[in-house]
Amino acid sequence: MKTILLSLVFVLFAKITVAQQGLLSFDEHNKYIYYQVADAPGLPQDTLHFRGLSFLKAYYPKSKLKPLTEGKIISGENKFLVYGGISVLKHEKGEIAYEFNIEVKDQKYRFWLTGFVFTPYQRDRYGNFVPQVGIDIPLENAITKLDKKELDGYLDETGAFCKQFGERLKQFILSPPKKEEIIKKEESTKKVVTDKW
């Protein structure tokens, strides 16, 4: 009985892992891409454009936005951390930089994340994990430079990040939070003051 239960848990975990990797596909330039098209009934193009910009400012404030083009495309760059190690000893293994694009039309929008580049981290002389200078590995070429198991983990984390990005964007566009709600979320995290005790 224990063997059957354990094997079921293992199979479910394997399906979840494959599902995250399956979110990424290749584009015409042979780069990994996460691409979605969504409907936004009743919302004009200008409203969708404004909500897209507001979404980035609220959830990804460190994004570097590119100058806006004549069309309604919002594009820019950002990065997120990937972790490795045993659950108790997890630490930053690196960061993945990516490019994002959000394009809007009346009652419809699409977005895609692409250009994923992995930068490994190393421990510096103070014990902090910092990016290794001069080592940038595009994920589509990483099989030659990274272990297969490591690469699968990074692809899983990238797929999960992209899925979360898409879900947050959809929720924000369809029902944007009020400014007070965003401020409350920022204030809800506890801050430790060490100069007074």
ABEGO torsion letter per residue (X at the ends): XAAAAAAAAAAAAAAAAAAAAAABBBBAAGBBBBBBBBBBBGBBAAAAAAAAAAAAAAABAABBBBBBBABBBBBBBBBBBBBBEBAAABBBAEBBBBBBBBBBBBGBBBBBBBGBBBBBBBBBAAGBBBBBBGBBBBAAAAAAABBAAAAAAAAAAAAAAAAAAAAAAAAAAABBBBAAAAAAAAAABBBBBAABX
